[in-house]
Amino acid sequence: MGDWPLRWWLVLCGFVLSAVMVAVGSVAHHVGSGADPELAGPARIALSALSRVSVLAQRPSRDDYRREMFGTAWSDGVGVTGGGNGCDTRNDVLARDLADTRRAAVASCPRAVVAGEFRSPYTGEFLVFRRDRRAGAVQIDHIVPLAYAWDMGAFAWPPTTRLNFANDPANLVAVDAASNLTKSDQEPGRWMPSNKGFHCRYAIQFVTMVVAYRLLLDRPSQEALRKALQRC
């Protein structure tokens, strides 16, 4: 992915997690000395925040999740970043994550991305996006899956909160379709990107959303996220 998405994520993570950071220095020694200098700080903050997230032994087996519980997919009528800007959420994320884009008006966005390119962060694979040719090869993934969020607390949220969560750009990333389908609704305890170079950013972003929306975590995922953050 390009420099802009990385900078945007790091600013976002710092903003959200700074509100819950306590005694970051107490966990600083856990982050490896060879960490990427851009990611080391956010990783320390995320690791500190992770230690205070409420944890369940395992993910509950709820059977009442439905996608429609999170509202209309890619709605622009939300109260998160990008909401009400005249473009649907999918087009907002494509505009953020793709490079060398071409724009044109479509029904859901007057400046939609109709072509562009990027590297899928989940695999490192270089992809070319064309709206008129296999547009589905590039998909927008919820880093914290909606079904997982439902199981870990979103079932009790009001509809507006669920709609915001489903369209929050802090929880969204453009990826290759195969990875998105393989991941499905799996949590970090069962699935992490095949591109290990993205594990740190993935873990930072996952923790950011869990903290911001006060979700629970299952114990295996807590451990997987902790290990990823310690390697940053």
Secondary structure, 3 states (H helix, E strand, C coil): CCHHHHHHHHHHHHHHHHCCCCCHHHHHHHCCCCCCHHHHHHHHHHHHHHCCCCEECCCCCCCCCCHHHHCCCCCCCCCCCCCCCCCCHHHHHHHHHCEEEEEEEECCEEEEEEEEEEECCCCCCEEEEECCECHHHEEEEECCCHHHHHHCCHHHCCHHHHHHHHHCHHHEEEEEHHHHHHHCCCCCCCCCCCCHHHHHHHHHHHHHHHHHCCCCEEHHHHHHHHHHHHCC
